[in-house]
Amino acid sequence: MTEVLTVILAAGEGTRMKSSRNKVLHKLGGKPLIGHVVGLAAGISEKVVCVVGHQAREVKKTASRYGELEFVRQDRQLGTGHAVQQAERYIAEHQGPILILYGDIPLINTSTLTGLVTEHQNRQAGMTILTAEMDDPAGYGRIVRDSSGGIKAVVEEHDTDSETAAIREVNSGIYCFNSQLLREALKQLDNDNQQGEYYLPDTMHYISKRAPLIPLKAEDPREILGINDRADLAEAEGILQKRIRQKHLASGVTLLDPDCTYIEPGVEIEQDVIIYPGSYFKGSTRIGSGSIIGPGCQLDNAKIASEVRVRQGSIIIGSQVDSGSTVGPYAYLRPGTEIAESCRIGNFVELKKSRVGRGSKVPHLSYVGDATIGSSCNVGAGTIFANYDGENKHQTVLEDEVFVGSNTTLVAPVKLGRGSSTGAGSVVTKDVEDNSLVLGVPARFYRKK
């Protein structure tokens, strides 16, 4: 495929979203709308140019996270033709196909775009238009065909009469152009219409006299869904989620109630994972084979190894859990937490920026912050790792085989030696030697074990 220049139109305000944020900054599947489109374009293009206007700084900053691209400004929104005119310098320098995309049409598939460009090249077209057959065409420009099935005209919604409005084949707004013909046609545009705008489809009048004008109908009309308001955004989320869930089901993942499971596009789930209803999987979460995720869990940038059990209502953010471990119910693993193999993190336990060694247990009702827990340790119910002195965070270290009695408070910085123990209700403010038992408030040495 010849090298493609993609122009993304993202200058509009999107007033129907009823939002203080630019429409393309709203998220779909955890990613801004503009991020989806930039990612698509970057995968098939030699260069990507984005036309920005409203909240240009924020749009540029967000779009740049998802690929390399150049920016041009459209200070006054005078139509799609006027928007593309702002990228005239890049169009003039490019010899291959020009692809036009939109920052608010995020569901288009890569295969559809590559098919559009390939058809354009194979037919040596001047302009190739992606169309779709819609049950409800309201809001879209209509494709008017001639007696031979070719495109006679594209009529914008505002300019339709009753006969044209009834046409179900619509213009997606996604085009592939011959670069030279597009440059010439843009110079011929006028705004002689009800809206007083420069419409990009009007370039077809100039181009059709010089090269073939080709329609290509999308197999799935849902791909061209444009996001204009919150209802459209919700509909798009439903479409995206269905795609994602079908992919995981086909790869051997059990979703007990697919419609009640939310999975973002970047999530990886291996086969033989079982997922109960009401769970959310976000970011770059990975779940290893044979793991079971209970109902109502939230995993965000979590790394879950094989054969892990995450019980009901647990939240795991920016943390990892190794194979054979159990988390929850209602546990909270905050960023920076690492759980080794065969551990048990029980109900209503919160961990932050801590590591728990192999075979250790924090069974219930405890807070563990800024800590390193060795292997084969047991942290009793109600234990608090008091890591903050009001100004700074401090570390707590439990070496291997430490037993912490219920309702113990460990006041950091503090270290409990290998095989040591604390009595129930102790407040430990000083280091504890190996194989020692301490108890009391503050805790004092009682005896060697």
HELIX and SHEET records of a PDB file:
HELIX    1   1 THR A   15  MET A   17  5                                   3    
HELIX    2   2 LYS A   23  LEU A   25  5                                   3    
HELIX    3   3 LEU A   33  ILE A   44  1                                  12    
HELIX    4   4 ALA A   56  ALA A   63  1                                   8    
HELIX    5   5 SER A   64  TYR A   66  5                                   3    
HELIX    6   6 THR A   80  GLN A   85  1                                   6    
HELIX    7   7 GLU A   88  GLU A   93  1                                   6    
HELIX    8   8 THR A  110  ASN A  122  1                                  13    
HELIX    9   9 GLU A  157  ASP A  159  5                                   3    
HELIX   10  10 SER A  162  ALA A  165  1                                   4    
HELIX   11  11 SER A  179  LEU A  186  1                                   8    
HELIX   12  12 LEU A  200  ASP A  202  5                                   3    
HELIX   13  13 THR A  203  ILE A  207  1                                   5    
HELIX   14  14 PRO A  221  ILE A  224  5                                   4    
HELIX   15  15 ARG A  230  ALA A  250  1                                  21    
HELIX   16  16 PRO A  258  CYS A  260  5                                   3    
SHEET    1   A 7 GLU A  70  ARG A  73  0                                        
SHEET    2   A 7 LYS A  47  VAL A  52  1                                        
SHEET    3   A 7 LEU A   5  ALA A  10  1                                        
SHEET    4   A 7 PRO A  97  TYR A 102  1                                        
SHEET    5   A 7 GLU A 169  ASN A 178 -1                                        
SHEET    6   A 7 MET A 127  GLU A 133 -1                                        
SHEET    7   A 7 LEU A 213  LYS A 217  1                                        
SHEET    1   B 2 LYS A  27  LEU A  28  0                                        
SHEET    2   B 2 LYS A  31  PRO A  32 -1                                        
SHEET    1   C 2 ARG A 142  ARG A 145  0                                        
SHEET    2   C 2 ILE A 151  VAL A 155 -1                                        
SHEET    1   D 7 THR A 254  LEU A 255  0                                        
SHEET    2   D 7 ILE A 274  ILE A 275  1                                        
SHEET    3   D 7 ILE A 292  ILE A 293  1                                        
SHEET    4   D 7 ARG A 309  VAL A 310  1                                        
SHEET    5   D 7 THR A 326  VAL A 327  1                                        
SHEET    6   D 7 ARG A 344  ASN A 347  1                                        
SHEET    7   D 7 LYS A 361  HIS A 364  1                                        
SHEET    1   E 7 TYR A 262  ILE A 263  0                                        
SHEET    2   E 7 TYR A 280  LYS A 282  1                                        
SHEET    3   E 7 GLN A 298  ASP A 300  1                                        
SHEET    4   E 7 ILE A 315  ILE A 317  1                                        
SHEET    5   E 7 TYR A 332  LEU A 333  1                                        
SHEET    6   E 7 GLU A 350  LYS A 352  1                                        
SHEET    7   E 7 TYR A 367  GLY A 369  1                                        
SHEET    1   F 9 GLU A 268  ILE A 269  0                                        
SHEET    2   F 9 ARG A 286  ILE A 287  1                                        
SHEET    3   F 9 LYS A 303  ILE A 304  1                                        
SHEET    4   F 9 GLN A 320  VAL A 321  1                                        
SHEET    5   F 9 GLU A 338  ILE A 339  1                                        
SHEET    6   F 9 ARG A 355  VAL A 356  1                                        
SHEET    7   F 9 ALA A 371  ILE A 373  1                                        
SHEET    8   F 9 THR A 396  LEU A 398  1                                        
SHEET    9   F 9 VAL A 414  LEU A 416  1                                        
SHEET    1   G 5 ASN A 378  VAL A 379  0                                        
SHEET    2   G 5 PHE A 403  VAL A 404  1                                        
SHEET    3   G 5 SER A 421  THR A 422  1                                        
SHEET    4   G 5 SER A 436  LEU A 439  1                                        
SHEET    5   G 5 ARG A 444  LYS A 448 -1                                        
SHEET    1   H 3 ILE A 384  ALA A 386  0                                        
SHEET    2   H 3 THR A 409  VAL A 411  1                                        
SHEET    3   H 3 VAL A 427  VAL A 428  1                                        
END                                                                             
